[in-house]
Amino acid sequence: MILLKSSPLRPSRISQAGRQARVLPAVAVIVFLLAAVAVPGRVQAQTIKNSGLNNTQVRLGFTGIVTNSVLISIVGFGTTNFNSTNSSAMPTHAQGTINFGTFSTLLQPPPLNGTGYRVALPAPGAVVVAKLDATIDYNGNTTASLTVGRRSAAGGAPDVPLANLRVASPGLANWTSGSQGVQVPNFGLPAYNICTATGDTTCLAAKSYVHDLAVYIPDSQVAGPFSTVVLYTGTMP
């Protein structure tokens, strides 16, 4: 008798992006980690008995049902320079960077990538925005989620202050305030679902969810680089 035990498979794949800026030369990078999480299906041991022409032969056939398959794609629009890599094995994350280059809060010069807006509230400064298109492909389930949150707890400089890292889904035509959109949730808090924020009850497979990731930089912020990391997570309940 040959006893075969199958193991849970976690088919998953992905893609992601970054952020930056401030008064006088300030090079900032925000790295986005994307994680595709697939819930493993049930498995059980199987027993295969001799079915060959003689006692030394065993004929094996393989059957199965794929219960989860997730693909996340994050693509930058316009002048956003977004690079990404793919990962087919958890817990490795795909990584990408959006570099806004060197710019000032007066937008003289403007950000190298993304779009800059001069704002007066909550204090005079600038908002730099990357417009991104996120999709999630999946099969076998009727619901899915695609969320974004901070990869680590917000800290001191050069990290972007907690309230100044913003997300808006759908994206905004213009940013007129540094408090528009919502704060990207801190590490440990429920992440922001960019699909349900648009009014959908669940993330629809292959639907384009265009959204904004933005950094608000008040004029009072000291010149210099900043960086932070956000994590996109796709799941199928």
C-alpha positions in Angstrom: 0.0 0.0 0.0 1.2 3.5 -0.8 0.0 6.3 1.4 0.1 9.8 0.0 -0.6 12.9 2.0 -1.4 16.1 0.2 -0.4 19.5 1.6 -2.3 22.8 1.4 -1.4 24.9 -1.5 -1.4 28.7 -1.3 -1.5 29.9 -4.9 -0.8 33.6 -4.9 0.8 36.3 -6.9 1.2 40.0 -6.8 2.4 43.6 -7.7 2.9 47.3 -5.8 4.5 51.5 -5.3 6.0 54.5 -3.3 6.0 58.3 -2.2 7.9 61.6 -1.2 8.8 65.5 -0.7 9.2 68.9 1.1 10.8 72.4 1.0 14.1 72.7 -0.8 15.9 69.6 -2.1 14.2 66.6 -0.5 14.4 63.2 -2.0 11.8 60.9 -0.6 10.7 57.3 -1.4 7.7 55.4 -0.3 7.9 51.7 -0.9 4.7 49.7 -1.4 4.7 46.0 -0.5 1.9 44.0 -2.0 0.8 40.8 -0.5 -1.6 38.3 -2.0 -3.1 36.0 0.6 -5.0 32.9 -0.5 -6.8 30.8 2.1 -5.7 27.2 1.7 -8.3 24.6 0.8 -9.1 21.5 2.9 -6.8 18.5 2.3 -6.9 15.0 3.6 -4.8 11.9 3.4 -5.5 9.6 0.4 -4.8 5.9 0.2 -3.9 4.4 -3.2 -4.0 0.6 -3.7 -2.3 -1.5 -6.3 -4.2 -1.2 -9.6 -1.5 -2.2 -12.0 -1.0 -5.4 -14.0 1.1 -7.0 -11.3 2.1 -6.5 -7.7 5.0 -4.2 -8.6 2.9 -1.6 -10.5 0.8 1.2 -9.2 -1.2 3.5 -11.4 -1.6 7.0 -10.0 -4.1 9.6 -11.1 -4.3 13.2 -9.7 -7.4 15.2 -9.3 -8.1 18.3 -7.3 -10.1 21.5 -7.0 -8.4 24.9 -6.9 -10.3 26.9 -4.2 -8.2 30.1 -4.2 -6.1 32.1 -6.7 -5.2 35.7 -6.2 -3.4 38.2 -8.5 -2.8 41.8 -7.4 -1.7 44.5 -9.9 -0.9 48.1 -9.1 -0.1 50.4 -12.0 0.9 54.1 -11.9 -0.8 56.7 -14.1 0.4 59.8 -15.8 3.9 60.9 -14.7 4.0 58.4 -11.9 7.2 56.3 -12.2 6.2 53.0 -10.6 8.3 49.9 -10.8 7.3 46.6 -9.5 8.3 42.9 -9.2 6.3 39.8 -9.0 6.3 37.2 -6.3 4.7 33.7 -6.5 5.5 32.6 -3.0 4.3 33.9 0.3 5.4 35.5 2.6 7.6 37.3 0.1 6.1 40.6 -1.1 6.3 42.2 -4.4 7.9 45.7 -4.0 7.8 48.9 -5.9 8.9 52.5 -5.4 7.5 55.9 -6.4 10.1 58.5 -6.2 8.8 62.1 -6.2 12.2 63.5 -6.8 13.5 66.8 -5.4 10.8 69.6 -5.1 9.6 72.3 -2.8 6.3 72.9 -1.0 5.9 76.0 -3.2 6.1 73.5 -6.2 9.1 75.4 -7.6 10.3 72.9 -8.8 7.3 70.6 -8.9 7.6 66.9 -8.0 9.4 64.8 -10.6 6.7 62.1 -10.5 3.1 62.4 -9.5 1.2 65.7 -9.2 1.7 68.5 -6.7 -1.0 70.8 -5.3 -0.5 73.9 -3.2 -2.9 73.9 -0.2 -3.8 76.4 2.6 -5.3 73.8 5.0 -4.9 72.5 7.6 -1.8 74.7 7.3 0.0 76.2 4.2 1.9 73.6 2.3 1.7 71.1 -0.5 0.2 67.7 -1.3 2.0 65.4 -3.6 -0.1 62.7 -5.2 0.4 59.4 -7.0 -2.6 58.1 -8.9 -2.7 54.4 -9.0 -4.8 51.7 -10.6 -5.3 48.6 -8.5 -7.0 45.4 -9.6 -7.4 42.0 -8.0 -8.2 38.8 -10.1 -9.6 35.7 -8.4 -11.6 32.6 -9.1 -13.7 30.3 -7.0 -15.2 32.8 -4.6 -17.7 35.5 -4.8 -16.0 38.0 -2.5 -12.5 39.4 -2.1 -10.8 42.4 -0.4 -8.0 44.7 -1.4 -6.7 46.8 1.4 -3.9 49.3 2.1 -2.3 50.2 5.4 1.1 51.1 6.9 3.7 48.3 6.9 5.1 49.5 10.2 3.9 51.8 13.0 4.4 55.5 12.2 7.6 56.8 13.7 9.7 60.0 13.7 11.5 61.6 10.8 12.2 60.6 8.1 8.9 58.7 8.3 5.8 60.5 7.0 3.7 61.6 10.0 0.7 59.4 10.7 -1.9 62.1 9.7 0.0 63.2 6.6 -0.1 59.9 4.6 -3.5 60.0 2.8 -5.5 57.7 0.5 -8.6 58.5 -1.5 -10.6 55.9 -3.4 -11.8 56.7 -5.9 -9.1 59.2 -6.7 -9.8 63.0 -6.5 -9.9 65.4 -9.4 -8.0 67.9 -7.3 -6.6 68.0 -3.8 -7.5 71.3 -2.0 -6.5 70.3 1.5 -4.0 68.1 3.3 -6.8 66.5 5.2 -8.7 65.2 2.2 -9.2 61.5 1.6 -8.5 59.4 4.8 -5.5 58.7 6.8 -3.7 55.5 5.8 -4.3 53.3 8.8 -1.4 52.7 11.1 0.1 49.3 11.5 -2.0 47.1 13.7 -5.3 48.8 12.8 -7.8 47.5 10.2 -6.6 48.4 6.7 -8.5 50.6 4.3 -10.5 48.7 1.7 -10.1 50.6 -1.6 -13.0 48.6 -3.2 -15.8 49.1 -0.6 -14.7 52.8 -0.3 -16.0 53.2 -3.9 -19.4 51.8 -2.9 -18.9 48.2 -4.0 -19.9 45.6 -1.5 -16.8 43.6 -2.4 -13.8 43.8 -4.6 -14.9 42.8 -8.1 -12.6 40.6 -10.0 -10.4 42.4 -12.6 -12.2 45.7 -11.9 -10.0 48.8 -12.1 -9.9 50.7 -8.8 -8.2 54.0 -9.5 -7.2 55.7 -6.3 -4.8 58.3 -4.9 -1.9 57.9 -2.4 -0.8 61.3 -1.2 1.6 62.9 1.2 0.8 66.3 2.8 3.9 68.4 3.6 3.3 71.7 5.5 5.7 74.6 4.9 6.9 74.2 8.5 8.4 70.7 7.8 12.2 70.8 7.9 13.7 70.3 4.4 15.1 66.8 3.8 14.2 63.3 2.6 11.3 61.3 3.9 10.1 57.8 3.2 7.5 55.3 4.4 6.1 51.9 3.4 2.5 50.8 2.8 1.2 47.3 2.4 -1.4 46.2 -0.1 -3.2 43.0 0.8 -5.5 41.0 -1.4 -7.6 38.3 0.2 -10.4 35.9 -0.7 -12.6 35.0 2.3 
